[in-house]
Amino acid sequence: MKALQIVDHGQIAIREVEETPPNAGEAKVRMTAAALNRRDYWISAGKYPNIEFNTTMGSDGCGLVEAVGNQDHRHWVGKTVVINPNVNWGDDPKCQGPGYQVLGMPTNGTLAEYITVPVHRLAEKPAHLTDSEAAALPLAGLTAYRAVFNRGELKENQKVLVTGIGGGVSQMSFLFAKAAGATVSVTSGSNDKLNQMKGLGADQIYNYRQEWDRKALANNIRFDLIIDSVGGAQLNKLIKLTNPAGRIVFYGATTGLTPSLDSYRLFWNQITLCGSTMGNDQEFQDMIDFVELHDLHPFVDSVRPFERVMEALDRMREVEQLGKLIVTF
């Protein structure tokens, strides 16, 4: 079968590799679609920690179960499934354990014609989604669901800000918060993306290159929940924009450390600042159920054949997309 593998630091290639038959407790899935994440880009650029060569990349995917390792799981054969990207979350639902990993390195991932995974990694594809939409869901959807509902404790009618709306997690956070009945504003450095989000239901849009925080404060706009992936110096802006007893949840720190945290405002206004990443297995199933209940469709930027996966990674490097980059098999 064909698979996208890590050859060396900063070098990846589509290779012919052997298919792996399912052992007891496992399922062999013929992939129909897979989605790229920023994680895949950083691996391809050789800038991700602890890179292991000869590993198949990819955390997100949808496919058809063709075989199982034992008859007890025969009912999965013929079903279209999405794959839970968690590997070894651990026993504590509140936090991942020391052995936690994400599918797609060092465990072989979804950017291949076939993948063999434990059957407890499978969830039936929501019927209203195409295979490409379903492939866009797992990693971003799980991370967003935990950030919004578990860590963020979102309630109906609250005011939410989602920063950096170009990313997959931020887009899923927007969809989840809107579906839960929140008023949702977004930021981006691209006016084109902001205008698209306005058309998709964003209540307020802010260009973070244009003193957006001052504009919001001047209009007395503050938020009950802020979902952020940037961290760094921006955190102090977000603290100013948070209502008393509000929450800031961040799932990334792309701008690095915060040079000086506004701790006075943080404690005086009873603001909760908390980190979040991925989510446990129950949250994954809850996320799938929520998507199905509310008929949600992940944003898809473009779809192309697996043979053109390098083209998709190039587009990710340019940071132009609004929605997931999908490859099909």
N, C-alpha and C positions, 0 to 999 in steps of 0.2 A: 504494500500500500504506500501511498505518498503521504509524507508528513513534513511539516516545517520544523527543522531542528536547529539547535545551537551548535555551530561548528567550532567557533573560537570566539574570543572577546571581540564584539563588534562584527561578527560574521555569522550569518544564518543562511540556510538554503533548504529548498524542497528536495527531500531525499526519498529513495525507495527503502522502506524498512519492513521488517517482518510483522505480520499481524499476530496479535496475542489472543489465544483462545481463552474463554472465561473459565476460571476455576469455580469451585463451589462458593456460592454467595456472590458471584460476579455476573455482570451482563456485558455482552458485546454489542456496542451501538454503532450503527452505520451513520456517520455524521451527514446531515443535510445542510447545516449552516453553522457558522461560528462567528463570533464577534471579537474585535480587537479591543484591548484596553491600553491605557498609558503604560501599564506594566510591561506589555509586550514590546512597546516602542523602546523603553529603557533597556530591556534585555537585548533587543536587536542592536542597540547602540553600544552594548558592552558596559553600561553604566548602572546596572542593577547589582546589589550585593550577592555574593555567594553563587555566582553563575556556574552551572554544571553543564559541561559539553555533552553532546549526543542526547539531549533531552528534547522531547516534542513540546512546543510552546502552546499557549492558549488556555484560558480559564473558562471561557463561555462557549456553550454550544447547545444545539438541538439536533436530535437524530431519531432514528428508528431502531428499536431493539430487535436484533436478529437472532440472538442466541443467549442462553443462560447456562450457568454451570451446574445447576441441579434442578430437578423437576418441581421442587417446592416453589420456584420462582417462574414457572412456565407462563403464568398469567401476564408477565411483562412482554413476552414475545409478540411483536406486531404493533406495540404501542409507540407513539411518538412522545418523546420525553425531553425535558430540559435537565441539565446536569448541575447538581449542587457543587460549587467549586471548593467548598471546605474540605480540608484533609486534616483529620485529627484535631478537631476543635478542643476536645478535652471534656472533663466532667462538670466544670463550673459554667453554667449558662451566662454568668455575668462577664466572663473574660476568657479569652482563648488561653490554652495551656502552652507550656514551653515547646511541645512538639508540633505546634500548629504550622501548617503550610497552606498554600493556595495552589490549586491545580494548574499545571503548566510549567513547572520547574520547582523542585526536582522531580515531582511526579509527572509522568507524561500527560500532556494536555489534549485540547480539543482541535488544534489546528492539524488535523489528519483525517484521512478517509474513514478510519475506524478508531474507536477508543474502547478499552475494557475498564470498567469501574465496578466497585461494589454496588449491589442493587439498592442499598440504602442511600446512594447518591442520586437516585432517580426521582423525578416528579413528573407526573403527566403534564403535557403541554396544555395550557389553557386553550380551549377550543376556538376562541375568537381571535387568537393570534396566528399570523403566518409563521412559518419556521424561522424566517429571518428576524421577525420581531421577537420571537421566543428566545433566539440565540442572543439577542441584545440584553436580555433580562437578568441573568443570574448574579454576576459580581456586582454590577452597579445597583441593581434592584435590592439585593441583600444589604449592601452597605448603606443605601439610602433609607431603607425601611427601619433598620436599627437606629440610625441617627435621628430620624424624624419621630418615631413612636416610642422606642425604648429609652434612649438617652435624652431625646428632646421632649418627651412627654406631651406631644402636641394635643391640643384640645380644639374642638370646633369653634369657629369664629375668632381664633387668635390671629395675630398679625405675624407673618413669617417673612424673613429675608433669606434668599438663597444666593450666595455669591458665586461668581465665575460660572455662568450658566452654560458655557460651552462644553463642560465635562459631563460624562455619562451619569455619575452619581448625583450631580446637581440637577440634571434634567429629571431623573427619577424622583428626587426629593421634591421638586416642583410638582410633578404629577401626583405624588402621594399627598402632599399638603393640600392641594386644590381639591382632590377627591374627598379629603377629610373635612372640608368645609372651611378652610382657612383663607384669609386674604394674603396673597403671595406676591412679593416683589422680588426682582432679580437684578443682578449686576453683570456687566460684561464690559470688555474694552472695545467691543465691536458694535457699532450702531446697527449694522445689518442684522446681527444676531438678536439685538434688543428689539428691533422692529418685528422680527419673526416671532419672538416670545410674546410681544404685545398682541399679535394676532392669534396666538395660542392660549391667551387668557391671563397673562401676567397683569397684575393690578397696577403696579408701578415699575418703571424701568430706569436704571441708573447706569451711566457710563462711568466706570471707576477711574477713567483718565481725566475726568472733568469735575473734580471736587464734589463728587456725588454725595458724600456724607454731609457736607455743609448745606447742600440743597435740601436733603431730607430733614435736617435739623431746623432749617429756616421755615419749613412747612410743618414743624412740630410732629414729624413722623418718627415713631419709634416702634420697636418690634418686641413681641413676646418670645420669639424663637428665631435664632439666626443659625443657618447651616453653612459652614465655611470649610474650604479646603486649602486655604492659603496660609493662615497663621501669620507669624512675623509681626512687623510693625502695624499691619492693618488691624490687629486685635484691639488696639486702643480705640480706633475708630468705631469698631463694632460695639465695644463696651459703652461708648457714649450713646449709641443708637439703640441700646437695649432697655426695655421698660424695667422698672423695679420688679424684682422677683422673676425676671426673665432668664432665659437659658441661651448660651452660645455653645453649639456642638461643632467641633472641627474634626475632620477625618483625614487631614493631611497638613503638611507644613512646607509647602513648596517654596516659600520665601525665607525659610529658616527660622532662627530664634527671634523672640520678641526682645528688642534691646532694653526696654524699660516698661514693665506692665503697669497699667493704671490701677494699682491694687486698692487705692482709696475708694475710687468710684465702684470698683468691683464689690468690695465688702459692704460699703454704705448702702448700695442699692440692692443688696441681697441677690446679686447675679450669680448664677451657676455657670462655670466654665468647665466643659468636660470633653475629653477625647473619645473617639469611637472609631472602630474599624471592623469591616466585614460584619458577621453576625452568626449566631449559633444555628443549629439545624432546625429547631422549632421556628425560629424567625424566618428561615428560608421558606418553610412550608406556609407560614402565616403570610409572607410576602406574596407567594404564588396565589393563595386564596384571595388576598386583597385585590390583586390585579384582575382576577377573574370576576370577583364580585362587582367591581366598579368599571369593568370593561375598558381597562386602561391599555394603551398602546405605546410601548417605548418609542422614542424618537429614533428613526433610522436615517442616516445621512445618505448612504449609498450602498449598493450591493454589487459585487463583482465575483467572477469565478475564483476559486482557490488558487489557480495558476497565476493570478494577478495580485496575490497577497502583498508583494513588495510595493506595488503601486498604492495599496491602501496604507501601508506603513509610511510611505512618503507623504501622503495626504495628512496623516496624523502629525507628522513632524511639522508641517506648515500651520497646524492649529486652525484650520479653516472650517472644519466641519461643525455642524449643529446636529447631533445625533450620532448613533453608532455606525461604525464601519464594519460591514458584513461581508464575509466570503461564503460562497455556496459550493457544494460538492455534487 
